[in-house]
């Protein structure tokens, strides 16, 4: 079985994102948001059958751990109440996809974060998504300000109430920023990758996993800059008198394979233990074209993983075993 | 000849950094800064002979392009007048090092930047350092706020007056952030690497090199996350209908080899043309320990470069030829 641990609903029916525009416009003008639009099952089916499901079949992957569009989370927009309503709408839509295509999609929720608002705010929605929808994880945005980095780092006790609930529910978080509203950053270029690198550093320089030994984070996009600079991080940890990185972090931190060329994937597999790599593509996402050097989609990451010098056992871990371990609720859904 | 294009004066005599503390304290209290401390040639000699020069000799490199301590630039501290005085003090010290050890160190200046203050402010110091001190380049901080990213991106016309002067003087800039004052970031971990990645993106999504076809930037620390995600950037450029990255950026953007393990260096040399890689170590800098996996200093980057499958001609470019091309004033100094 090939589990893609990183997919977002980037092809949701048009009225869903249109409602978000209306919601934020209404908030700005101090009006109540309009009612949420009707979205039929057929519209959802069409958006999936012509998109994610088609690519799953073409590429030979089996199931996608599926969450709302990451750039669309927009935690810097509106306030806590708009975030709450938007997260509820997005997560419900994911639940409908997973209900319509139970063999192909397993849900992960976005959280109703807002810059400067305690993550306690997110607990009810996380519980609802896990307990009522059967979701297996959440996406946690380390920078709800959208590129101004105004919330405390992930190792701060500010985030602990959410971690307590994650541990209780036995769900991991993918650490994933949303749209950059800071003109210094390109959302899917620098902001995503910088969020990954910052998150890893925040974990490295904190007591987070001493305090929460079973908490698990997936750092997407191949871990940002981290594997490429693994020597730098090993050296920084050593200079800080910290334990070696495998002991310090690799029981809790995992990297996905959203790296869109073979040399990057080779590096990832060379420096990060196979136990800490989860197969992922983030299709249909940041990069949608065909690589003229290969003739295949940049984000068809299975083609790269197939070429890696991994043993069959390690490849099984990357494709399936690690995902089942990192998302403990997954096996109950998949069988 | 082996030219290390990235060294900072991290071992400067103690009274230099002590004065900076006094200067900022005085600024906070609205007092005039004290006079700058006396620093003897012998003190400078000792700080270099026991530090950078010793390592040059041990590691077999010939000359270092040398600039003030990057984390110490602190453009977020004080105001335009404190930055001006501090940059003058730091650059003067670099000039004294280069005068005492003319075969081993060639100067690059820091700029008197301040968050929110026009880079026009930096022109006089750049001119002074190039024309009076014989410096061959400058370090340009893309985020003088120290991790809050409040200045316009590098492609913005905001920076153009400085670029005009750089082009006129025929000097490149290394794009290098300073200390992070934002608790979200670790200075030498995430902030440096994120600055590199952001800078590359800012160049990619701007008309900068159309407007300044001879402007040259060195992105340090192996280009942050960029080479590891070269496929992502190629794909993003293609989706944006931009020319291929070599055409779009590689006449103007260069990467150094400050990557502190062999797998990262191998990746760099595999995806970035040899013409765009400049040898560098950033010793004595971010990572100061011995890698237990190799028994050698993490930042002894020459050991990695020696192991790369580069032709002798390409290695010569990385060690010397590219530096002479990117820093056109270098050959006048080196002969």
Interface residues (C-beta under 8 A of the other chain):
Chain A: X142 X143 X147 X148 X149 X150 X151 X152 X153 X156 X182 X183 X184 X185 X186 X188 X189 X190 X193 X194 X197 X198 X200 X201 X202 X204 X205 X221 X222 X224 X225 X227 X228 X229 X230 X231 X232 X233 X234 X235 X236 X238 X239 X259 X260 X261 X262 X263 X264 X266 X267 X270 X271 X286 X287 X288 X289 X291 X292 X293 X298 X299
Chain B: X142 X143 X147 X148 X149 X150 X151 X152 X153 X156 X182 X183 X184 X185 X186 X188 X189 X190 X193 X194 X197 X198 X200 X201 X202 X204 X205 X221 X222 X224 X225 X227 X228 X229 X230 X231 X232 X233 X234 X235 X236 X238 X239 X259 X260 X261 X262 X263 X264 X266 X267 X270 X271 X286 X287 X288 X289 X291 X292 X293 X298 X299
